[in-house]
Every structure is written in structure tokens, then in C-alpha cells.
Amino acid sequence: MSYRRLLLASTVLATLALAACNQPSAPSQATRPTRSDGDILASIQAAGDKEKSVIDVHPLRDPGVASLQDAAQADVRTGQFDAAAAKLDSAIKLSPNSPDLLQDRAELAIRLKDYSAAEQLARKSWEIGPRLGPLCARNWQTIQELRDRAGDQAAAATAGKWVKQCHVEGVPRY
């Protein structure tokens, strides 16, 4: 009888071991679905649009820089991303410490699939920018989206917390 029990136990263990090998695993990084660049850019814009804090800094625009920025936006609307990038790069040379130009260029870098440059530009924009309000939210949403795209969930979660810190409640007016 003990031989039969031993045989039955080993058969059950072998079956369980094979069943465990057959279980579907969690999706790997390679099979994890990635969001489209359009979805990423929509999230970035939404972060800035929904940020309704009382802090919204709009520096005076140099006319030459403004015309380059407007022309770049027109190029983006017509899908001429390389031409838009060249115009924004020229504008940044004229005004290298303009956080809004740097963020616009970061978003354009996403369209051009230069994700590393996009993250660097967003970080630089935040470093020299107002650190509150819509631009801040766009900076950190860009970083969050790109860290998530890279599979760095911890950094994406941290960036998500920073997006929320861009909001400052206004003074109640009665």
C-alpha cells in the first residue's frame, strides 16, 4: 500500500508542478501595451488645462521669439514637425531661459520620438520655470508619461505626485 501512496503522491506533485509552469505570467515589459504619442500629448495638455491654480505666469514675449513660436505652432498643426522643431530651436537660442519654449520643444520631441530629449527639456523647463500652475503641471506630466513609457513605475508615481504639487488653492473671495 505504501508504494501506491508514494506513486499517487509523486503523480500529484508532478501534475501540480506542470500546472504551475503552465500559468500565464504577468505581462513582461516587452508585451506591456504602450500608449500612443498622441495619447501622451493629450494627457500633458490636459494636465495644464485642468490646472486652475491662482499661479499662472506669462512673461513678456520678445516679438522675434513670439513669431518663431507662432510659426512653429502652425507647422505642428500641419504635421511639419521637423520644421517646427527647427523654429523652436531658433527661438530657444534667442531666449534660452524661457520655460514655456522648453516645454513646447519637449512636447515636440515626443512627436519626433526623441523621448530622452523630451524628458530633459521638461526637467529644464521646470527648473527655471514658475514651479506652480499649468506649466509646472505640463512639465511633470511629461516626465510622468515618459517614465511610465520607459517602464519606470516608481519614477512615474513620483512624478505624478509632483503634478499635484503644482496646484495652489486660491484665496476664497466672498
N, C-alpha and C positions, 0 to 999 in steps of 0.2 A: 504494500500500500504506500509506503513512503516513497518508492520510486515513482509511482503515478503522481503523487502530490508534488514531488520535485519537478517532474516533467510539466505538469499543469502550471506551476508557479513560474517556471522558466519561459513557458509559452506566453503566459500573460505578460511577463516583464518585457519579452521581445516585442509583443504586439504594442504595448504602451510606448516603448522606445521608438518604434517605427511610426506610430501615430504622432508622437512629439516632433519627429523630423518632418512630418508632412504638414504641420500647422503653418498657415501663412504668417509671414513675419511682418513687422511694421514696415511701411514703405521706406525704402532707402533714399538717400539724398538724390541719387540719380533718377529715381522714379517719382520723386515728390513733384507734384504739379507746380509750375511757376506761373506767376501772374504775368499777364502781358504788360509791355511797357506803357500802353495806353491806360490800363487799369492803375498802374503805379502812379502815373502822372495825374490821373483823376483824383486819386487819394491825396496826393500832395496839394493840388489846388483846393480840394475840399477842406483840408486842414487849415489853409489860410483863409478860405471863405467863411468857415464857421467860427473862426476866432473873432469874437466880438468884444475883446477887451478894450479898455479905455486907452491903451497904449498902441498907437499906430503912427510910426514915424515916417514922414515923407520928406526927405531932404530936397533942397532946391536942385533942379536938374540943369546941367550945363546944356545949352542948345545943341552943340555938336554931338554930345553923348546921347541926348534925347532923340535926335534924328536917327542915329545909328540903332538905338534900341527900338524905335518905332519901325524902322525898315526891317530889322531882324524879326519882329513880331509878324510883319506882313509876309516875310519869307516862310515863317513857320506855318502860317495859315495856308500857304500854297504848297507846303511839303518840301520846300527847298532848305533842308536842314543844314547842309554844308555851308550854303551862302549865309544863313542866319548865324551860324557859329562864327564865321569869319567877321561878320559885322559886330557881334557881341565881343569877340576877342579884341577888335579895334577899339570898341568903347571902353573895355576894361583897361587897355593900355593908356587911354586918356584919363580914366578915373579908376585907378586900381583898388581904391578903398571904398568902393560902392557895393554894399552888401546886396542890394536888390539886383544889380547886374550879375554878381557872382551866383546868386540863386537862380536867376534866369538861365545863366550859362550851365549850371548844374542840371537843370531840367532838360535843357537841350542836349547835354551829354548823354542823358538817358535815351533820348530819341536816337542818338548816334551809337548807342550800345557801348559807350565808354563809361562803365559803371564805377570804376575806380576814380576817375577824374570827377565824376558827378558827386561822389561822396566827399572827396577832398574840397571841392568848391563849396558844397553846402556847409561843411565844417568851418571853412574860412569865412563864409558869409555870416555864420552865427558868431564867430569870434569877434568880428569887427562891427557886427550889427547891433540892433537895439536889445536883443535877448529877451524881448517880450513882444507880444502881439502877433499879427498874421505872418510876418516874415520869419519870425522865430519858429512858429508852428510849421511853416513850409520847410525850413531848414531841418528840423528834427524829424518830420515825416519823411523827408527824402532819405535821411540816414536810416530811419527805421525800415523803410521799404527795401533799401539796398542791403542792409544787414540780413533781413528776412530772406531776400533773394539769394544771398550767399550761404544761407543755412545757419547763420549765427543767431540762434534764437535768444540767447542771453543778451547779446548786444541789442537786438531788435526790441526786446522787452524794456531795456534800459532807455533806449531812445524814445519808446512810447511814453515812458514816464516824463521825459523831458518835454514832449509835445504838450502834455497837460500843464507843465510848469510855465509855459509861455502865456498862459491866461492870467490876467489880473482883473479882479472884480472892480467894477466902477463904484463910485460913491453914490449911494441912493439919493435921488432927488425927489423931493416931495412938493 
